[in-house]
């Protein structure tokens, strides 16, 4: 199964308390990205097939450069921290403003390192234990390109028991193709009752005109106080209408767990976000997409909880930590997904 690298930048859903003004604070015009390339996937880690994510706190200075940077959390630890911090330090913004004056502010972001599978344009023979989704003929003929991401439960025998789409662009046939493939998968047996896996499939034409595409950038919104107080987790599934740039124009809730608790926050995040767009003949097009947002107080900054970067001085940078997976330089140049330089959505 062929693989490509895809990185998604996710905003943390609550402003942090501490020495700096949160970029989302009311009355502040948040920083706008000018140069925000996705960090490079470490070659050795990519070869090992390891995926993960890094949550980073950073300050955007008055000149739009990135000042202090700190890793808040990394899963798994020791693989992606250096790549994420080095990438974030190269970002540039139009600075935040308050009453017309440029100010320094703080925000958090999550950089996800994920390996993606490319859909086949014809059924594979033999199919194997994990056949690729087959490109829907109607979309292949119409030269529509997009993606679908599937979350599934696989039991101890390696059989997929539950599978559902958590993201898709555009909605419809790509979802059906991805689900049909995953539901027939068989994985290796494991010494555990069951496990949850996620796989993203890129539907790209054999003669695709695409080189790099904008990554998804989610906006941020205050985490519901009631969820902080109760320690409640949840998720909201939305259907969104996007412009050709991927900017969300409209959003509506399809499902929410628990009902009502995260609805307002989810809608605020969705309406301020820009998704990786759909394409026709290499040109981005307006489309309807599926988007799933997850909420966890442990990953947000709730009041009265210790903030790990509260006392860190602005402007200081911790020394880069070279892990055993990053010691050797890459042997070849990879093509990485980047964010649009003209993005105008709120910054997480």
C-alpha positions in Angstrom: 0.0 0.0 0.0 1.5 3.3 -1.1 1.9 6.0 1.6 2.4 9.7 1.7 2.9 12.1 4.5 0.1 14.3 5.8 0.2 16.8 8.6 -2.7 18.5 10.3 -2.4 21.5 12.5 -5.0 21.5 15.3 -5.8 24.3 17.6 -6.1 23.7 21.4 -9.6 24.5 22.4 -9.1 26.8 25.4 -7.0 29.9 26.1 -4.3 29.4 28.7 -3.7 31.5 31.8 -0.3 32.9 32.6 2.1 35.6 31.9 1.0 36.3 28.3 -2.2 37.5 26.9 -4.0 34.6 25.1 -4.3 35.3 21.4 -8.1 34.4 21.6 -8.9 36.9 24.4 -11.8 39.2 23.7 -10.8 42.5 22.2 -7.7 41.2 20.5 -7.4 40.7 16.8 -5.5 37.4 16.7 -2.3 36.8 14.6 -2.8 35.8 11.0 -0.5 33.3 9.4 1.9 34.5 6.7 4.3 31.6 6.5 3.3 28.5 8.4 4.7 25.4 6.7 4.0 22.0 8.2 7.1 20.6 10.1 9.0 17.9 8.3 8.2 14.3 9.1 11.4 12.7 10.6 12.7 10.3 8.0 13.7 7.5 10.4 10.3 7.7 12.2 8.5 7.7 8.9 10.3 4.5 7.9 9.3 2.9 11.1 5.6 3.6 10.4 5.1 5.6 13.6 2.4 8.3 13.9 1.8 10.8 16.6 1.3 14.4 17.6 2.9 17.2 19.6 1.1 19.9 21.5 3.1 23.1 21.6 2.8 26.5 23.4 4.3 29.5 21.7 4.4 33.2 21.8 3.9 35.4 18.7 6.0 38.5 19.1 5.2 42.1 18.0 7.1 41.7 14.8 5.1 38.5 13.9 8.0 36.1 14.6 7.7 33.2 17.0 9.5 33.8 20.3 9.3 31.3 23.2 8.3 27.7 22.2 7.7 24.8 24.5 6.5 21.2 24.0 3.5 20.7 26.3 2.7 17.1 25.4 3.9 14.5 22.9 2.4 11.2 21.9 4.5 9.0 21.6 7.3 10.7 23.5 10.8 11.0 21.9 9.9 10.9 18.2 8.5 14.1 17.0 9.3 16.9 19.5 12.4 18.2 17.7 10.8 18.3 14.3 7.7 20.0 15.6 9.5 22.7 17.6 12.0 23.5 14.8 9.2 23.8 12.3 7.1 26.1 14.6 10.0 28.4 15.2 10.1 29.2 11.4 6.5 30.3 11.4 5.7 34.0 10.7 2.5 35.9 11.4 0.9 39.3 11.0 1.0 40.2 14.8 -2.0 40.3 17.1 -3.4 43.7 17.7 -5.2 45.4 20.5 -6.7 48.9 20.0 -4.7 49.1 16.8 -1.4 48.4 18.5 0.7 45.3 17.8 1.0 43.1 20.9 2.7 39.9 22.0 0.3 37.0 22.7 0.4 33.3 23.4 -1.4 30.4 21.8 -1.2 26.6 21.6 -1.2 24.4 18.6 -1.1 20.6 18.0 1.0 19.3 15.1 -0.2 15.8 14.0 2.2 13.5 12.1 0.1 11.0 10.2 0.9 8.5 7.4 -1.8 8.4 4.8 -2.8 5.7 2.2 -3.6 6.5 -1.4 -6.7 5.0 -2.9 -6.4 2.7 -5.9 -7.9 3.6 -9.2 -8.8 -0.1 -9.9 -9.3 -3.1 -7.6 -6.1 -4.7 -6.5 -5.4 -8.4 -7.3 -4.9 -10.1 -4.9 -6.7 -7.7 -2.5 -4.6 -8.8 0.6 -5.5 -8.4 4.2 -5.9 -4.6 3.9 -7.2 -3.7 0.4 -7.1 -0.1 -0.7 -10.3 1.8 -1.3 -11.2 1.9 -5.0 -11.6 5.3 -6.6 -15.4 5.9 -7.2 -15.8 5.7 -11.0 -18.0 8.8 -11.2 -15.5 11.0 -9.3 -12.6 9.5 -11.3 -14.4 10.5 -14.5 -15.2 13.9 -13.1 -11.6 14.3 -12.0 -12.5 15.1 -8.4 -9.8 14.6 -5.7 -10.3 14.6 -2.0 -9.9 12.4 1.1 -11.7 10.4 3.7 -10.6 9.4 7.2 -11.9 6.3 9.0 -11.8 5.4 12.6 -12.3 1.7 13.4 -12.2 -0.8 16.2 -10.2 -4.0 15.6 -10.5 -7.0 17.9 -7.9 -9.3 19.3 -8.2 -11.6 16.2 -7.5 -8.6 13.9 -11.1 -8.3 12.7 -12.6 -4.9 12.2 -15.8 -4.7 14.2 -16.8 -1.0 14.0 -15.9 1.6 11.4 -17.1 5.1 10.8 -15.9 8.1 8.8 -14.7 11.0 11.0 -13.6 13.3 8.1 -14.3 13.5 4.4 -13.8 16.0 1.6 -16.1 16.1 -0.3 -18.9 14.1 1.3 -20.4 11.1 -0.4 -18.6 8.5 -2.6 -15.2 8.8 -1.0 -16.7 7.9 2.4 -18.4 4.8 0.9 -15.2 3.6 -0.8 -13.1 4.1 2.4 -15.7 2.3 4.6 -16.1 -0.6 2.2 -12.3 -1.2 2.2 -11.8 -0.9 6.0 -14.7 -3.1 6.9 -13.0 -5.9 5.0 -9.6 -5.5 6.6 -7.9 -8.1 8.6 -5.0 -7.2 11.0 -2.5 -9.2 13.1 -3.7 -10.7 16.3 -2.7 -8.8 19.4 -2.6 -9.5 23.2 -5.4 -7.0 23.9 -9.2 -7.3 23.7 -9.5 -4.6 21.1 -7.9 -1.4 19.9 -9.0 1.8 18.0 -7.1 2.8 14.9 -7.5 5.7 12.4 -6.6 5.7 8.8 -6.8 8.5 6.2 -7.1 7.8 2.5 -6.1 10.4 -0.1 -8.0 10.0 -3.4 -5.6 11.3 -6.0 -5.8 10.9 -9.8 -3.0 8.9 -11.5 -2.0 12.1 -13.4 -2.8 14.5 -10.6 -1.8 18.1 -11.0 -1.4 18.5 -7.3 2.0 18.9 -5.7 1.2 20.2 -2.3 -2.1 21.0 -0.8 -3.0 23.3 2.2 -3.3 21.4 5.5 -6.4 21.7 7.7 -6.2 24.5 10.2 -8.8 24.4 13.0 -9.8 27.6 14.8 -10.0 27.7 18.6 -12.8 28.6 21.1 -13.1 28.6 24.9 -13.6 25.2 26.4 -17.1 24.9 28.1 -16.8 25.6 31.8 -19.3 22.9 32.7 -17.1 20.3 30.9 -14.1 21.5 32.8 -15.9 21.3 36.1 -17.2 17.8 35.4 -14.2 16.5 33.6 -16.5 15.6 30.7 -15.1 14.4 27.3 -17.2 14.4 24.1 -17.3 14.8 20.4 -19.3 16.6 17.8 -19.8 15.5 14.2 -20.5 18.4 11.8 -21.3 18.8 8.1 -19.7 22.0 6.7 -20.0 24.0 3.6 -16.6 25.2 2.4 -15.4 27.7 -0.2 -12.8 26.8 -2.8 -10.1 27.8 -0.4 -11.4 25.4 2.2 -12.7 28.2 4.4 -15.9 27.1 6.2 -18.9 29.2 5.3 -21.6 27.2 7.1 -21.7 24.4 9.7 -24.5 22.2 11.1 -24.3 19.6 13.8 -25.1 16.0 12.8 -24.4 14.3 16.1 -23.1 15.2 19.5 -22.0 13.3 22.6 -23.1 14.4 25.2 -26.0 16.3 23.6 -25.7 20.1 23.8 -22.6 20.5 26.0 -20.1 21.2 23.2 -22.4 22.4 20.4 -21.7 26.1 20.7 -17.9 25.5 20.9 -17.9 23.1 18.0 -19.8 25.5 15.8 -17.4 28.4 16.7 -14.4 26.2 15.9 -15.9 25.0 12.6 -16.9 28.4 11.3 -13.5 29.8 11.9 -11.6 26.9 10.4 -10.1 26.2 6.9 -10.0 22.6 5.7 -7.9 21.0 3.1 -10.1 21.5 0.0 -11.5 19.3 -2.7 -10.1 19.6 -6.2 -11.4 19.3 -9.8 -8.7 19.0 -12.5 -6.2 20.4 -10.1 -8.2 23.5 -9.1 -9.8 23.9 -5.6 -13.6 23.8 -5.5 -16.3 24.6 -3.1 -17.6 21.4 -1.4 -19.5 19.9 1.5 -17.3 18.1 4.0 -17.6 16.0 7.1 -15.7 17.1 10.2 -15.4 15.5 13.7 -14.2 17.5 16.7 -13.2 15.8 19.9 -13.2 17.5 23.3 -11.1 16.5 26.4 -10.5 18.6 29.5 -7.1 17.0 29.9 -6.0 18.6 26.6 -7.5 22.0 27.3 -6.5 24.6 29.9 -9.3 24.6 32.4 -9.4 27.2 35.3 -7.8 26.1 38.6 -5.7 23.5 36.8 -1.9 23.8 36.7 -0.7 25.3 33.5 2.6 23.7 32.6 4.0 26.8 30.8 2.6 29.4 33.2 5.9 30.6 34.6 8.1 30.3 31.5 9.6 33.6 30.5 8.8 35.0 27.1 11.5 35.2 24.5 13.5 32.2 25.9 13.9 29.1 23.9 14.7 25.7 25.4 17.6 24.0 23.7 16.6 21.6 20.9 16.7 18.0 22.1 18.0 15.6 19.6 16.4 12.2 20.0 17.9 8.9 18.8 15.4 9.0 15.9 16.5 12.4 14.6 20.2 12.1 14.7 20.7 11.2 11.1 19.9 13.8 8.4 17.4 13.0 5.8 18.8 11.5 2.6 16.3 13.1 0.3 14.0 16.0 0.2 10.3 15.3 0.9 7.3 17.2 -0.3 5.3 18.4 2.6 1.8 19.7 2.9 1.8 23.4 3.7 -0.7 26.0 4.8 -1.7 28.7 2.5 0.2 31.9 2.8 -3.0 33.8 2.3 -5.0 32.1 5.0 -7.3 34.5 6.8 -9.0 32.3 9.4 -8.6 32.7 13.2 -5.5 31.2 14.6 -5.6 28.6 17.3 
